Amino acid sequence: MDNFSKQIYEAGINDGKAKGKAEGLAEGKAESIKNLMSTLNVSIDQAMDILKTLPETLRIC
């Protein structure tokens, strides 16, 4: 593999890792919000306020 191909390959790997990390973080936040809503009997807005989470950072399925 030449140097350019190696750089392209590594950029793709790094991009994939970053996307995976972001998805995992969003799913973790969504799960935390669900747990707070259930445990403390609060609304989704209250749970997001408690966690200081913005809606656009979530991936709720």
N, C-alpha and C positions, 0 to 999 in steps of 0.2 A: 504494500500500500504506500503510495507516494505521500508526501507531506500534506499536500492540499486535500487529498482524499481523507487522510487521517484527521485533519482539522474539521472537515465537514462531518465526519462520523462522530467526533467528540462533541461537536456543537449539537448534533441531534440527540446524543445521549444526555447531555446537560439539559437540553430543553425538555426532554421526556422526564427527567428527574424533577425538574422545577414544576412541571405541570402535575405530576403525581403528588408531590409534596403539597401543592396548593389545594388539590382535590381532597387529600386526606385531612388537611387542616379544616377545610370547609365542612366536611362530613363530621368531624369531631365537634366543631362548634354547634352544628345542628343537633347533634346528639346531646350535648350539654344543655342546650336550650330546652329540648324535650324533657330531660331529666328535671330541670328546674321547674318547668311548668307542672310536672306531675308531683314532685316532692313538696314544693312550696305553694302549689295551687295558684300560680300567677299566670298572667296572660303572656303571649309571645312577646309583646312589646316590653313588658316589665322584665322578662327573662333576658332579652337582648340588652336592656339598660343595665341590668345587674352585671352582665358579662362585657359590657361596653363593646357590643358587636353591631356592625352595620348590616342591614339586610342584604346588600349586594355582595357581602363576603360569604354568604351562605349558599349551600346547595341542598335544598330540602326536597326530597323526593316523595 
